[in-house]
Structure formats: structure tokens, C-alpha cells
Amino acid sequence: MDVLLEAENAEYLCGDTVRGIVAIRALEPVLVLNISLDARWETSGQGIAQNGGTEQLHLDEECRLAANEERQWPFELQLPPSPAGYEGELFSVRWELHAVADTSPGSDPEITIPIRVHAPPGAGDTVLGPAYDPESVMDEQPLSPAANTSRLIIAGCLVGGFLIFVGYMTGDWRYAELSRLIGPIALISVGVLVAVGFTAGAISAMKRGRLEAAIENPFVQRGDALHATVRYTAGRTQHVEELVLRVEARESVTVRTGSLSNLCHHTLFELERMKKLPEILSAGSSQEMRASISIPSDIKHTYAVSYNIVEWRLVARLVPSRGAPVERVYPFVVLP
């Protein structure tokens, strides 16, 4: 049994049609009842193994072959829009074409041949893998306004006020018996603590300052440039050193050991832009850095196959003169 493919070097794009011929030469008289074909993909490497593929194609033309007689069956098999094949450090995704013949008598011959499946250049997010979540990246990522802090205060006051209201309405205040009032008093106390805690936390965050970033084009193709802005607003007078904008691509896989699961990462690409800051920033003052970073055309695009992914991220980082650096991470999508 053999499979002959039309495509040179057995290379295809996601969504292509695989055309070819299944050939069977009988070593002895045999009845070929059915031939089944499918294209399959499977992950390998350190992460949790995943697999998938096309539905089986059945060539149902029954045929009786004499000894040394050969017969050919043409076929067309549609590939799915994803995933593309991938060879990485932590995981790989490989495709193969599998064919098996139902024959009588004797054992059923079968054959498996590797094929290469690539993501078409300029394709949209349909080729980013079956586990890609388009909701993970917003179409617009503006710099967050100061209203975020006020929203936190309002949310805390609303939650606290609701608890105070429930506590007041459930209490029978005509009686001074403590046993009847423990529950309502506890609710009111928790409500007050929630409101005060949210407000204090929001005010404290304002004093610590605000680090934020905006990505002008969160969906960018390989070979194009990513345009981003990083800004830091001091909440109080601070001693600072530098503002950093870093673009990175990394493989991430989930490794399962017994009942435990751990994430492993491998960096594929990393590039930083850095801006030295004045030694002292006064309260309320801001420092901003704009950068355009070219995305290499030879690095894997955003990719997600269940527990095996390639992710692209923008990391905003503030390095103070004293204390630990502060980082915020913003995901974005690189298209083929």
C-alpha cells in the first residue's frame, strides 16, 4: 500500500485540500472492502500531549484484486484552518496522513506519512490554534485614566453600604438583647470595614503611583512594528532610575507530575527599550516613553494548542532607586 501526494515535499497551508492517490498492489488474491484516510496532528515535548485531526474520508468502492494486480483510488481531503505545524524547544506540533485498507482475507495494510502544514501569510486569527481565545486581547488598549481609582472607591462603598443596609434591616432594634443583634451588628461592622478598606487601598495605590501602557496595534503581523507607550505617574515624591518597555515571545507548556501541574517557559524573543528618568519625581508628575519595535518575521506567531502555547507580551517596568521594580504585563497578538 502506498500514498502518492500531488503537493511537492508534502507541504500545505492551513485549510488547503490534500490531493493524491492511494495505491494498493496485491501480493495474493484479495478483496478490498474499504479505504479510510485522515490527517492527524499531535503535540510532543514537555507539555501535556494533545491531538486532533480531520474526519475520516472513506473510499467505499469495493474491488477484488488478483495476485500482483495494482489499483489506484484518487482522493481529496480538506485540512482544518488550524493548527499549523510547529517545531519548538518545549513542544512541537506535527501532522501526518494516515490511510488504512479493510481487506479480506489477511491483515489490513496501513501507512502513515508525515506532511507539513504552515500558517498562510497574512491570515487572520483563525490559524492561531484551536485553543486561541480572541477575548484575551482587547481591540483597544488605551492608557487607563485616573477614574480607575475612583471606581475602586465607589465599588467598595457600594458593597459596604449594601452590607450595612442588610444588617440594619435584619436587626430588631426594639430589643436590647445582644443575642438578637449579634448578626446585624456583625454585618454592619463588615460593611464599614469593606468601605474603609477599599477606600484606604485606593488612596494608598494613588500614593504609590501608576504604571500603565498602551498598545496602538494589539494585532500585528510578523515583520511589522508594534507601537506602544509606557507612562508612569508618581503618587508621591520618589527616587527613580529608569522606565523600561520590553517585548517578549515565549513558549509556555503545562507539565503534569502526578496530581500537580506546573508551567514551564522558554523565551523565543526579547527586546527592550529603556529611558533614564530624573533622579527625583515629584508627586503627580509623569514620565512617558514611546517606542516602535519590529516583530521578527522568523519567530513563531501567537499560537495556542490547549496546554501548549506561544504568547507575545509587552512588559512595562519601573525601576526605582530603592525597592523592587514594578511590572505590568499586556498581551498582544502576532499574526502570521
C-alpha positions as CSV (number, residue, x, y, z in Angstrom):
1,M,0.0,0.0,0.0
2,D,1.3,3.5,-0.8
3,V,0.0,7.1,-0.8
4,L,1.2,9.5,-3.6
5,L,0.6,13.2,-3.0
6,E,0.3,16.0,-5.6
7,A,1.9,18.6,-3.4
8,E,5.7,18.9,-3.7
9,N,7.5,17.9,-0.5
10,A,4.1,17.2,1.1
11,E,3.8,20.9,2.2
12,Y,0.4,22.6,2.7
13,L,-1.2,25.7,4.2
14,C,-3.9,25.6,6.8
15,G,-7.2,25.0,5.1
16,D,-5.7,23.5,1.9
17,T,-7.0,20.5,0.2
18,V,-4.7,17.4,0.2
19,R,-5.0,15.6,-3.2
20,G,-3.4,12.4,-4.0
21,I,-3.8,8.7,-4.8
22,V,-3.9,5.6,-2.7
23,A,-2.3,2.7,-4.5
24,I,-2.6,-1.0,-3.5
25,R,-0.7,-3.9,-5.1
26,A,-2.0,-7.3,-4.2
27,L,0.6,-10.0,-3.2
28,E,-2.1,-12.6,-3.4
29,P,-5.8,-12.5,-4.4
30,V,-7.6,-10.1,-2.1
31,L,-10.9,-8.3,-1.7
32,V,-10.6,-4.6,-0.8
33,L,-13.7,-3.6,1.1
34,N,-13.0,0.0,2.1
35,I,-10.2,2.5,2.4
36,S,-10.1,5.2,5.1
37,L,-7.9,8.3,5.2
38,D,-7.5,11.1,7.7
39,A,-5.0,13.8,8.6
40,R,-3.9,14.0,12.2
41,W,-1.9,16.3,14.4
42,E,-0.3,15.6,17.7
43,T,1.8,17.6,20.2
44,S,5.0,16.2,21.7
45,G,7.6,17.6,24.1
46,Q,7.4,18.5,27.8
47,G,3.8,19.7,27.9
48,I,0.6,17.7,28.2
49,A,0.0,15.8,24.9
50,Q,-2.9,16.9,22.7
51,N,-4.1,15.6,19.4
52,G,-6.8,16.1,16.7
53,G,-7.4,16.0,13.0
54,T,-9.8,15.7,10.2
55,E,-12.8,13.4,9.9
56,Q,-12.1,10.1,8.2
57,L,-12.6,10.0,4.4
58,H,-14.0,6.7,3.2
59,L,-13.3,5.4,-0.3
60,D,-16.1,2.8,-0.4
61,E,-15.5,1.4,-3.9
62,E,-15.2,-2.4,-3.3
63,C,-12.6,-4.1,-5.5
64,R,-11.2,-7.6,-6.0
65,L,-7.6,-7.8,-6.9
66,A,-5.7,-10.7,-8.4
67,A,-2.1,-11.5,-7.4
68,N,0.3,-8.8,-8.5
69,E,-2.6,-6.6,-9.7
70,E,-2.5,-2.9,-8.7
71,R,-5.4,-0.5,-8.3
72,Q,-5.4,3.3,-7.5
73,W,-8.0,5.4,-5.7
74,P,-7.8,9.2,-6.1
75,F,-8.8,11.3,-3.0
76,E,-9.3,14.9,-1.8
77,L,-9.0,15.7,2.0
78,Q,-9.7,19.2,3.4
79,L,-7.4,20.4,6.2
80,P,-8.8,22.4,9.1
81,P,-8.0,26.1,9.5
82,S,-5.6,25.3,12.4
83,P,-3.3,24.4,14.0
84,A,-0.2,24.8,11.8
85,G,2.8,22.6,12.5
86,Y,5.4,23.9,14.8
87,E,8.9,22.8,16.0
88,G,9.8,24.4,19.3
89,E,12.1,24.0,22.3
90,L,9.4,22.9,24.8
91,F,6.8,21.5,22.4
92,S,6.2,20.6,18.8
93,V,3.1,20.0,16.7
94,R,3.4,17.5,13.8
95,W,0.9,16.5,11.1
96,E,0.7,13.1,9.4
97,L,-1.6,11.5,6.8
98,H,-2.9,8.0,7.8
99,A,-4.5,5.5,5.5
100,V,-5.8,2.0,6.2
101,A,-7.5,-0.6,3.9
102,D,-10.1,-3.0,5.0
103,T,-9.3,-6.2,3.2
104,S,-10.3,-9.9,3.2
105,P,-8.6,-12.2,3.8
106,G,-5.4,-11.2,5.7
107,S,-4.4,-8.3,7.9
108,D,-5.4,-4.8,6.9
109,P,-2.5,-2.8,5.4
110,E,-2.0,0.8,6.6
111,I,0.5,3.6,6.0
112,T,1.4,6.9,7.7
113,I,3.3,9.6,6.0
114,P,4.4,13.0,7.5
115,I,3.1,16.2,6.0
116,R,4.0,19.8,6.7
117,V,1.2,22.3,7.5
118,H,2.1,26.0,7.6
119,A,0.1,29.1,8.5
120,P,-0.7,31.2,5.4
121,P,1.0,34.7,5.4
122,G,-1.5,37.4,6.1
123,A,-4.0,35.1,7.6
124,G,-6.3,36.2,10.4
125,D,-6.6,34.8,13.9
126,T,-8.3,31.6,12.6
127,V,-4.9,30.0,12.2
128,L,-3.7,30.7,15.8
129,G,-4.6,27.3,17.1
130,P,-7.8,25.6,18.4
131,A,-7.3,27.0,22.0
132,Y,-6.7,30.6,21.0
133,D,-9.1,32.9,22.9
134,P,-9.8,36.2,21.0
135,E,-11.2,37.7,24.2
136,S,-7.8,37.6,25.8
137,V,-6.8,40.8,23.8
138,M,-8.9,43.9,23.5
139,D,-9.1,45.7,20.2
140,E,-8.1,48.9,22.0
141,Q,-5.8,49.2,25.0
142,P,-5.7,52.9,26.0
143,L,-3.8,54.3,28.9
144,S,-6.1,53.8,31.9
145,P,-7.5,57.1,33.3
146,A,-7.3,58.1,37.0
147,A,-11.0,57.2,37.2
148,N,-9.9,53.6,37.9
149,T,-9.1,54.6,41.5
150,S,-12.4,56.4,41.9
151,R,-14.2,53.3,40.6
152,L,-12.4,51.2,43.3
153,I,-13.6,53.6,46.0
154,I,-17.2,53.6,44.6
155,A,-17.3,49.8,44.4
156,G,-16.1,49.5,48.0
157,C,-18.6,52.0,49.3
158,L,-21.4,50.2,47.4
159,V,-20.5,46.8,48.7
160,G,-20.1,48.2,52.2
161,G,-23.3,50.1,52.0
162,F,-25.2,47.1,50.9
163,L,-23.9,45.1,53.9
164,I,-24.8,47.9,56.3
165,F,-28.3,48.1,54.8
166,V,-28.8,44.4,55.1
167,G,-27.5,44.4,58.7
168,Y,-29.8,47.3,59.6
169,M,-32.9,45.8,58.0
170,T,-32.4,42.3,59.6
171,G,-31.9,43.7,63.1
172,D,-34.8,44.0,65.6
173,W,-33.6,47.2,67.3
174,R,-36.6,47.4,69.7
175,Y,-34.9,44.8,71.9
176,A,-31.6,45.2,73.7
177,E,-30.9,41.5,73.8
178,L,-27.4,41.0,72.5
179,S,-28.2,37.6,71.0
180,R,-30.7,39.1,68.6
181,L,-28.3,41.8,67.4
182,I,-25.0,39.9,67.0
183,G,-25.8,39.1,63.3
184,P,-26.9,42.5,62.2
185,I,-24.1,44.3,64.1
186,A,-21.6,41.9,62.5
187,L,-22.9,42.7,59.0
188,I,-22.8,46.4,59.7
189,S,-19.2,46.1,61.0
190,V,-18.1,44.2,58.0
191,G,-19.8,46.7,55.7
192,V,-17.9,49.6,57.4
193,L,-14.6,47.7,57.2
194,V,-15.1,46.9,53.5
195,A,-15.9,50.5,52.6
196,V,-13.0,51.9,54.6
197,G,-10.6,49.2,53.4
198,F,-11.4,49.8,49.7
199,T,-11.0,53.5,50.1
200,A,-7.8,53.2,52.0
201,G,-6.4,50.7,49.5
202,A,-7.3,53.0,46.6
203,I,-5.7,56.1,48.2
204,S,-2.6,54.0,49.0
205,A,-2.4,53.0,45.4
206,M,-2.6,56.6,44.3
207,K,0.3,57.4,46.6
208,R,2.4,54.6,45.2
209,G,2.0,55.9,41.7
210,R,0.5,54.4,38.5
211,L,2.4,52.4,35.8
212,E,0.5,51.9,32.6
213,A,1.0,51.1,28.9
214,A,-1.0,51.5,25.7
215,I,-0.6,49.3,22.6
216,E,-1.7,51.2,19.4
217,N,-1.9,48.0,17.3
218,P,-2.5,44.9,19.6
219,F,-3.0,42.8,16.5
220,V,0.3,43.0,14.5
221,Q,1.7,40.9,11.7
222,R,5.2,39.4,11.7
223,G,7.6,41.8,10.0
224,D,5.6,44.8,11.1
225,A,6.3,47.1,14.0
226,L,4.5,47.2,17.4
227,H,3.8,50.8,18.5
228,A,3.4,51.3,22.3
229,T,3.6,53.9,25.0
230,V,4.6,53.4,28.7
231,R,3.8,56.1,31.3
232,Y,4.5,56.4,35.0
233,T,2.7,58.9,37.2
234,A,4.2,59.4,40.6
235,G,1.8,59.3,43.6
236,R,4.4,61.0,45.9
237,T,7.9,62.3,45.6
238,Q,10.0,59.3,44.6
239,H,13.6,58.4,43.7
240,V,13.5,56.5,40.4
241,E,16.1,55.3,37.8
242,E,14.5,54.1,34.6
243,L,11.4,53.2,32.7
244,V,11.6,50.0,30.6
245,L,9.4,48.8,27.7
246,R,10.0,45.1,26.9
247,V,8.5,43.0,24.1
248,E,8.9,39.3,24.5
249,A,7.7,36.0,23.0
250,R,7.8,32.8,24.9
251,E,6.7,29.2,24.8
252,S,4.6,28.1,27.8
253,V,3.6,24.5,28.5
254,T,1.8,22.8,31.3
255,V,3.7,19.9,32.7
256,R,1.8,17.4,34.8
257,T,3.6,15.4,37.5
258,G,1.3,13.1,39.3
259,S,-1.6,15.3,40.6
260,L,0.4,18.5,40.3
261,S,0.6,20.8,37.3
262,N,3.4,23.3,36.7
263,L,4.0,25.9,34.0
264,C,7.3,25.9,32.1
265,H,8.5,28.8,29.9
266,H,11.2,29.3,27.3
267,T,12.0,32.7,25.8
268,L,11.9,32.9,22.0
269,F,12.4,36.6,21.6
270,E,13.1,39.6,23.8
271,L,13.8,43.2,23.1
272,E,13.9,46.2,25.4
273,R,13.7,50.0,25.1
274,M,14.9,52.0,28.1
275,K,14.5,55.6,29.3
276,K,16.6,57.1,32.1
277,L,14.4,59.1,34.4
278,P,15.2,62.2,36.5
279,E,16.6,61.1,39.9
280,I,13.5,62.6,41.7
281,L,9.9,62.6,40.5
282,S,7.6,65.0,42.4
283,A,4.1,63.9,43.3
284,G,1.7,64.0,40.3
285,S,4.4,64.3,37.7
286,S,4.6,61.9,34.8
287,Q,7.3,60.4,32.6
288,E,6.4,58.8,29.3
289,M,8.2,56.7,26.7
290,R,7.0,55.8,23.2
291,A,8.6,53.0,21.2
292,S,8.2,51.1,17.9
293,I,9.6,47.6,18.0
294,S,9.9,45.4,14.9
295,I,8.4,41.9,15.2
296,P,10.8,39.4,13.5
297,S,9.3,37.5,10.6
298,D,11.1,34.3,11.6
299,I,9.7,34.0,15.1
300,K,6.5,31.9,15.7
301,H,3.3,33.9,15.7
302,T,0.8,33.7,18.6
303,Y,-0.2,30.1,19.0
304,A,-2.4,28.1,21.3
305,V,-3.0,24.3,21.3
306,S,-4.6,23.6,24.7
307,Y,-1.8,23.4,27.2
308,N,1.0,24.3,24.7
309,I,1.1,28.0,23.7
310,V,3.3,30.7,22.2
311,E,2.5,34.0,23.7
312,W,3.6,37.6,22.9
313,R,3.6,40.2,25.7
314,L,4.5,43.8,26.3
315,V,6.0,44.3,29.8
316,A,6.1,47.8,31.3
317,R,8.7,48.1,34.1
318,L,9.6,50.9,36.5
319,V,13.0,50.6,38.3
320,P,13.1,52.7,41.5
321,S,16.3,53.7,43.2
322,R,15.2,51.7,46.2
323,G,12.9,48.8,46.5
324,A,11.8,46.1,44.0
325,P,10.9,47.0,40.4
326,V,7.2,47.3,39.4
327,E,5.9,45.5,36.3
328,R,2.7,45.3,34.4
329,V,2.1,42.9,31.5
330,Y,-0.1,43.5,28.4
331,P,-0.7,40.6,26.0
332,F,-0.9,41.2,22.3
333,V,-1.3,39.1,19.2
334,V,1.2,38.4,16.4
335,L,-0.4,37.2,13.2
336,P,1.4,35.1,10.5
